[in-house]
Amino acid sequence: MLTKDFELLKIACGDLNLDQPVPWDICDNKGGVLLPQGTRIDSEDFKKLLEQVGYFAREIAAKTPQPIRFKGKVNPFAEFDDLCVQLEATFKRLESKQKFAPHLIKKRFQTLVVQIQGLVNYDADALMGAVHLTEEFEYPIQHPMQIAVLTELILARLQVSQEVRVSVLCAALTCNLAMNPYQKRLDQQKGPLLPTQKDLINRHPLISAEMLHQAGVDDHLWLELVSQHHEKLDGSGYPHGLKSEDIRHEARILALGDVYSAMVTPRGYRGPIKLKDSLKDLFEQRGKAFDSKLTQIFIMELGLYPPGVYVRLSNGDLAVVVGRTDNPKCPRVASIRRSDGYMYPSPLKRDLRQSDVAVKHVCDTNEKIKINPATLWGIDALRVESRTDLSSVDPFMRGLI
């Protein structure tokens, strides 16, 4: 899929000459390279074939891609799943090490990014729900999508420019690229890591950046963020053990999304880490491994009960959080099962700010039941009218965790 600033043009009769180097990469209609630039054509029949099926890529004056806007109602969960499918297909093309038309891979990731941004703009709570509820895809696909959604929430809160946001979100989707072929095997491994596996993990940010560079990605910020996303403020990160101001501000945001997503997502060797423990771990590492102010903003943006989390209410109902409010202890919820074990005919929605019912606790895995998330949100997804000022908030000192 090509964005509007990159197009494939059909080769015309007379563009190619026998025994002369071709002036550009000749591509198929999807941008895959059929014949590299500089190759000589030594057959009239081959020349005619290339004129019939070949294209060349032309880049129009580059503009910063903008978030897409939906003209009508959409199902954010179905859209999220579709983006996961697109991401998986793009990863497969990248891992094939096929030569591509200039900037094709870059444009594909940018196309994914502006769709993610469009969905976050359309309904941020539903996208956060997808982060916590989606289980249809394997970790190498689900994890980067989760990082991207969480990162976009923070970038939007900080009012980062669109040009920078596109680079950061592309890095979010690709920061663990080199781990993809090995992730499933590592998740299922029972014993300790082998030295070669430890070395791969320590070097995967650099390998990922190099894979992207070899695929034609020339965005310096994107590549730098991929290489830095596992660095920590105290120097305990990798691959270079960078400290403090040597780590880019944007890489610190990626690190928070990466670690949180990894903790709340079940792996082959463990279930998901409890939400409260995940947030507490991030908070306790603020100023050490993670940027202190960004950590507080990240936690406040998630809320005490993020959308997509299963909760038990004080009346015994099993419910799912479907919306944040200006009161972090009182989210909007959709009850799905009563205290007597019977299911509600349709999810019963409550704004806990206006109810005598409260959240009792966040549910463990064994309390959850499978349900289509779209039915929880309904046609008109819930949105936030107002939000707490984050400029000087310490959520833990205020008793949120």
Secondary structure as UniProt FT lines:
FT   TURN            4..5
FT   STRAND          6..10
FT   TURN            13..14
FT   STRAND          26..27
FT   TURN            29..30
FT   STRAND          32..35
FT   TURN            37..38
FT   STRAND          40..41
FT   HELIX           44..53
FT   STRAND          55..59
FT   HELIX           76..95
FT   TURN            96..97
FT   TURN            102..103
FT   HELIX           104..122
FT   HELIX           124..133
FT   HELIX           139..157
FT   TURN            158..159
FT   HELIX           162..174
FT   TURN            175..176
FT   HELIX           177..179
FT   HELIX           180..188
FT   HELIX           195..214
FT   TURN            215..216
FT   HELIX           220..228
FT   TURN            229..230
FT   HELIX           244..246
FT   HELIX           249..264
FT   TURN            268..269
FT   HELIX           275..284
FT   TURN            287..289
FT   HELIX           292..302
FT   TURN            307..308
FT   STRAND          310..313
FT   TURN            314..315
FT   STRAND          318..323
FT   TURN            328..329
FT   STRAND          332..337
FT   TURN            339..340
FT   STRAND          343..351
FT   HELIX           352..354
FT   STRAND          359..362
FT   HELIX           365..367
FT   HELIX           373..377
FT   TURN            391..392
FT   TURN            395..399
//
